[in-house]
Each structure stands twice: as structure tokens, then as C-alpha cells.
Amino acid sequence: MRHRANPPPVKGNSNDNSRLILTSPAALPVSMSFNATAAALAISPRTFRNWLRAGKGPVPVRLGGRHMVFLADDVEAFLRAHRGVGGEG
């Protein structure tokens, strides 16, 4: 019988710190998906895609191929920089 050197963590395991980070109201995730970022910016995914094509919005981090994430710090900085900006843009 073969044994794994390091078994995968079990959800709810006391050693699984990622669960604590994501459920803590004071902590933001380190990275955000495309849809989560669009929601945080209060715009539709289609509008967000258009923004990215036009060079607007937080800079994506490409993880290979078409997969991208956005760093929470970058999203927060973008929101702060554009607070109170209205109209077309």
C-alpha cells in the first residue's frame, strides 16, 4: 500500500489557514477573479472587459493562457483613485 508524503488538507482542519483568511471580514483575499473584480467595481463583466481592452481598470495578473486574476490591493487602489469620478470615462 502506498502512502502520500503530504496528504491534502481537509476542509475545516485546524491547520487549514486559508479558510480563516477568506471568512474573516477584516481580510480581503489576495487575488480576485475577473467576475469578483467586476462586482467589486460595481460594473457588469461586459463593461469590465471593455475597460480592460481600453486600458482602464486594475492591471490583471496573467496566470497562463487566458486565465487572469486581479490583486486585491490593486483593485482597492483603483477604487480609491477613482472615488467620486462620474460621467463617461
C-alpha positions in Angstrom: 0.0 0.0 0.0 1.3 3.4 -1.0 1.2 6.4 1.4 1.3 10.0 0.4 4.1 12.1 1.8 1.8 15.1 2.4 -1.9 14.4 2.4 -4.1 17.2 1.1 -5.6 19.4 3.8 -9.1 18.6 4.8 -11.7 21.4 4.8 -12.3 22.6 8.4 -8.9 21.2 9.5 -7.4 23.4 12.2 -4.2 23.5 10.0 -6.1 25.0 7.1 -5.4 28.7 7.5 -6.9 29.7 4.1 -10.4 29.1 5.4 -9.8 31.6 8.2 -8.4 34.2 5.9 -11.3 34.1 3.4 -14.0 34.1 6.1 -12.6 36.9 8.1 -14.5 40.2 7.5 -11.4 42.3 8.1 -9.2 40.5 5.5 -9.6 40.6 1.7 -8.4 37.8 -0.5 -5.0 38.3 -2.0 -6.4 37.9 -5.5 -9.8 38.2 -7.1 -11.3 36.6 -10.2 -12.5 38.5 -13.2 -16.2 38.4 -12.1 -15.4 39.2 -8.5 -13.4 42.2 -9.6 -16.2 43.4 -11.8 -18.6 43.0 -8.9 -16.3 45.0 -6.6 -16.2 47.8 -9.2 -20.0 47.7 -9.4 -19.9 47.2 -13.2 -21.0 44.3 -15.4 -18.4 41.8 -16.6 -19.0 43.0 -20.2 -18.2 46.6 -19.2 -15.2 45.4 -17.3 -13.9 43.5 -20.3 -14.4 46.7 -22.4 -12.5 48.7 -19.8 -9.6 46.2 -19.9 -9.4 46.3 -23.7 -9.3 50.1 -23.5 -6.5 50.0 -20.8 -8.7 51.1 -17.9 -9.1 49.4 -14.6 -6.7 47.5 -12.3 -4.0 45.6 -14.1 -4.6 41.9 -14.5 -2.1 39.2 -13.5 -1.9 36.6 -16.2 -1.6 33.0 -14.8 -1.2 31.4 -18.2 -3.3 31.4 -21.3 -6.4 33.5 -20.8 -6.7 33.0 -17.1 -6.2 36.2 -15.1 -6.7 37.4 -11.6 -6.5 40.8 -10.0 -4.6 41.7 -6.8 -6.9 42.9 -4.1 -4.5 45.8 -3.3 -4.6 46.9 -7.0 -8.4 46.8 -7.0 -8.6 48.8 -3.8 -6.1 51.4 -5.1 -8.1 51.7 -8.3 -11.3 52.3 -6.3 -9.6 54.9 -4.1 -8.1 56.7 -7.1 -11.4 56.9 -8.9 -13.7 57.6 -5.9 -16.2 60.3 -6.8 -15.4 60.2 -10.5 -18.6 60.1 -12.5 -19.8 60.6 -16.0 -18.5 58.9 -19.1 -14.9 57.8 -19.0 
